Each structure stands twice: as C-alpha cells, then as structure tokens.
Amino acid sequence: MSSIVTFIGWHDSGKTTLAAGVVTELKKLGYRVAVIKSSNDSGITFDTPGTDTYKHRQAGADSVLLVAPDQMVLQTGNSDLSLRTLAHRYFPDVDIVIGEGFKTARKTAKIEVCRNIDQHLRQEVHGVIAVATDLENVAGDYVFRLDEAREIAAFLEKRFLLCKGQWREVTALLVNGNKIPIKAYIQEALAGTVHGFVKTLKLNEDIEEIELRIKINKKPESAPPRR
C-alpha cells in the first residue's frame, strides 16, 4: 500500500513549489507518485459550460468520470474522507502519495514549510517529521532549505520507500470509507483467507490483487403492533 507524506504550512509559504520539486525528484528515482491537494476554496470548476460532462453535473449526477485517451478526470462531491482514506481509495497502486495541506490529518507524516519564525505549526500539529525553511537557526533533527527538493526526496526514499527485506502492508480495511489500522498478523490472516477462497473458484488467470467490497444490508425495523 502507498506511503503518505503531506506538506503543511501557511499560505504563500512555498508548499506547492517545494512539493512539486520533490515529486519531480521522486519520479527521477523511478517511483510512482500521486498528489492530493487540499483547498479552502469552494466553487472551483474544472469544467466548461456546454461540455457533455458539465451537462451531466448540471443534470444532478453525483459523480462524473471522463475517460479520454490520455487521461481520466473524476468529479464528485466532498464526502469529508480523511487523507489516508482518499489515498488508499484512489491511489492504492502508487509508491507514495504526496499531500499538500491536511495539517490536521491523523497518523500522517508531515513536512512543515516555514518562512516566518512566528508561524511554526509543529507545536500545534502532530506528525511533523521534518522542516523546510529559509530561516536561520531552526532546531530539529531534519531541517532542509527550501531549495533542497532532491535532499528531501532522498530523505523520504530512505524513510518510507527502501523497504527491501522489511514487511509492507498487504491488506487494507476500509469501513464506511475510513481506513482502519490492523496489525500485521491480522492482515496476513485476512489475505490468506480471501486468497484461499478465490483459488477455489479456479479462475484461468494469475491472482496478483484481490478487491472485496461488502455491503451490509440492514433489516428494516419492524413496525410496532397495532392495537
């Protein structure tokens, strides 16, 4: 499953420029990278009035997926899913997901981008593993300059991506859209059970990945007896 790191910082701190630079360096290293950006702006449109997808959205479609020869574009409503859930739902096959924003994301590694000594976020949020800044005398185990995208990419590679000989997550459990952390032995047990069942179906193909979705049908509440 994908590793997740998000860049946090105040507006105009340079998050986007630095994060984009890190993406470029990770791609040079041969990794598959996805990006999820958080925005406080509402009403952002990626469509043009008169296009087919625009007509479908105006008609009331909850989600619209455009499939073109060179790309796919998904438009859907905001369901308030966490960064980790978004990453595992939409980008399960990349090596690392780079976030921008999401400073309150729980159990997520963060790199703070800071230009003002009075606007440090690491005292307010959890999970800051490094700081990128042009300020002098910033204390911390991992402090980078704003122009050190290559060094930050190497840091992320060493910390999250070089896992040869180490165990990696093989099973992801999402309940009501939220990713639930499960221990390694439970992941192995779930994977083995489902894999064993699928093998009994004798499919004529090699099994590399299995996706299982379970919809719980609740029984309707019985009406109270009439008097």
C-alpha positions in Angstrom: 0.0 0.0 0.0 1.1 3.6 -0.6 3.2 5.6 1.8 1.7 9.1 2.6 3.5 12.3 3.4 1.9 15.8 3.4 3.5 19.2 3.1 1.9 21.8 5.5 2.4 25.5 6.1 0.8 28.9 5.9 -0.4 30.5 2.7 2.5 31.6 0.4 5.0 29.6 2.4 6.1 27.8 -0.7 4.4 24.4 -0.1 3.4 23.9 -3.7 6.7 24.8 -5.2 8.6 22.6 -2.8 6.2 19.7 -3.0 6.2 19.8 -6.9 10.0 19.8 -6.8 10.0 16.7 -4.5 7.6 15.0 -6.9 10.0 15.6 -9.7 12.9 14.2 -7.8 11.0 11.1 -6.7 10.0 10.5 -10.3 13.6 10.7 -11.3 14.3 8.0 -8.8 11.8 5.8 -10.6 8.9 5.9 -8.1 5.2 6.1 -8.9 3.8 9.3 -7.2 0.3 10.7 -6.7 -0.6 14.1 -5.3 -3.7 15.1 -3.2 -4.1 18.8 -2.6 -6.4 20.4 0.0 -8.1 23.7 -0.8 -10.2 26.1 1.3 -11.8 27.5 -1.9 -15.4 26.4 -2.8 -17.0 26.5 -6.2 -13.8 25.6 -8.1 -14.8 24.4 -11.6 -12.8 22.2 -13.8 -15.5 22.1 -16.5 -16.7 24.4 -19.2 -20.4 25.1 -19.6 -21.7 23.3 -22.7 -19.5 20.3 -22.4 -21.0 16.8 -22.0 -19.6 16.3 -18.5 -20.9 19.8 -17.5 -24.4 18.8 -18.7 -24.3 15.6 -16.6 -23.3 17.5 -13.5 -26.0 20.1 -14.1 -28.4 17.3 -14.6 -27.8 16.2 -11.0 -25.2 13.4 -11.4 -23.5 12.8 -8.0 -20.2 11.9 -9.8 -18.9 12.1 -13.3 -15.8 10.3 -14.7 -14.4 11.5 -18.0 -12.3 8.8 -19.8 -10.1 10.2 -22.6 -7.2 8.5 -24.5 -4.6 10.4 -22.4 -6.2 10.9 -19.0 -9.2 10.4 -16.7 -10.9 13.2 -14.8 -13.2 12.4 -11.8 -15.6 15.0 -10.4 -17.5 14.1 -7.3 -18.8 15.7 -4.1 -16.7 16.1 -1.0 -17.5 13.3 1.4 -15.1 14.5 4.1 -12.9 11.4 3.8 -9.5 11.5 5.5 -6.3 11.9 3.6 -5.3 8.3 4.4 -8.7 7.1 3.1 -8.5 9.2 -0.1 -5.0 7.9 -0.7 -5.9 4.2 -0.2 -9.2 4.5 -2.2 -7.9 6.4 -5.2 -4.2 5.7 -5.4 -3.5 2.2 -4.0 -1.0 1.3 -6.7 1.5 4.2 -6.4 4.6 4.0 -4.2 4.0 7.3 -2.4 1.2 9.9 -2.1 2.3 13.5 -1.6 -0.3 15.7 0.1 -0.5 19.4 0.3 -2.3 20.8 3.2 -4.2 18.4 5.6 -2.3 19.7 8.6 -4.9 18.1 11.0 -4.6 14.7 9.3 -4.2 12.0 12.0 -1.4 9.4 11.9 0.2 11.0 8.8 3.8 12.1 8.4 4.1 15.9 7.7 6.8 18.2 6.4 6.4 21.8 7.6 7.3 24.5 5.1 8.0 27.7 7.0 9.2 31.3 6.1 8.2 33.1 9.4 9.6 32.2 12.8 6.3 33.2 14.4 4.3 30.9 12.2 5.7 27.5 13.1 3.0 24.7 13.0 4.9 21.9 14.6 3.9 23.0 18.1 0.3 22.8 17.1 0.0 19.6 15.0 1.2 16.0 15.3 3.4 14.1 12.9 5.9 16.7 11.7 9.0 14.7 10.7 11.0 17.5 9.0 11.0 21.2 8.4 11.9 23.1 5.2 12.7 26.7 5.7 14.9 29.7 4.7 15.2 30.8 8.3 18.5 30.5 10.2 19.0 28.6 13.5 15.9 26.4 13.2 16.3 23.4 15.5 15.3 19.9 14.7 16.6 16.5 13.6 15.7 17.1 10.0 15.8 20.6 8.7 16.1 21.4 5.0 16.4 24.5 2.9 13.5 25.4 0.6 15.7 24.6 -2.5 16.6 21.1 -1.3 13.9 19.2 -3.1 16.4 16.5 -4.0 17.6 16.1 -0.5 14.0 15.8 0.8 13.2 13.2 -1.8 16.2 11.2 -0.7 15.1 11.5 2.9 11.6 10.3 2.0 13.1 7.4 0.0 15.2 6.2 2.9 12.4 6.6 5.4 9.4 5.2 3.5 10.4 3.6 0.3 13.5 1.5 0.8 11.8 -1.5 2.3 13.8 -4.4 1.0 13.7 -7.2 3.5 11.0 -5.4 5.5 7.3 -6.2 5.9 4.9 -4.0 4.0 1.2 -3.6 4.3 -0.6 -6.2 2.2 -4.2 -5.7 3.3 -6.2 -2.5 3.6 -9.5 -2.5 5.6 -11.9 0.4 5.0 -15.2 0.6 7.0 -17.7 3.2 5.9 -15.0 4.8 3.8 -12.5 5.2 6.6 -9.3 3.2 6.7 -9.0 1.0 9.8 -5.4 0.2 11.0 -5.0 -3.6 11.5 -2.0 -5.5 12.8 0.4 -7.4 10.5 -0.7 -10.8 11.6 -4.4 -9.9 11.1 -3.6 -8.6 7.6 -1.9 -11.8 6.7 -4.8 -13.9 8.1 -7.4 -11.9 6.1 -5.3 -12.0 2.9 -4.7 -15.7 3.3 -8.4 -16.5 3.9 -9.7 -14.5 1.0 -7.0 -15.7 -1.3 -7.7 -19.3 -0.4 -11.4 -18.8 -1.2 -10.7 -17.2 -4.5 -8.3 -20.0 -5.5 -11.2 -22.5 -5.2 -13.0 -20.6 -7.9 -10.4 -21.9 -10.4 -10.1 -18.8 -12.4 -7.9 -19.0 -15.5 -5.6 -16.2 -14.6 -2.8 -15.4 -12.2 -4.0 -13.8 -9.0 -2.0 -10.7 -8.1 -4.5 -8.5 -6.3 -8.0 -9.1 -4.8 -10.6 -6.4 -4.0 -13.5 -7.3 -1.9 -16.4 -5.0 -1.0 -19.1 -6.0 1.4 -22.4 -4.1 1.6 -24.3 -4.7 4.9 -28.0 -4.9 4.3 -29.7 -3.8 7.5 -33.0 -5.4 8.2 -35.9 -2.8 8.2 -37.2 -2.1 11.6 -40.5 -3.9 12.2 -43.5 -1.8 12.7 -45.0 -1.7 16.2 -48.0 -4.0 16.6 -51.4 -2.4 16.0 -53.6 -2.0 19.0 
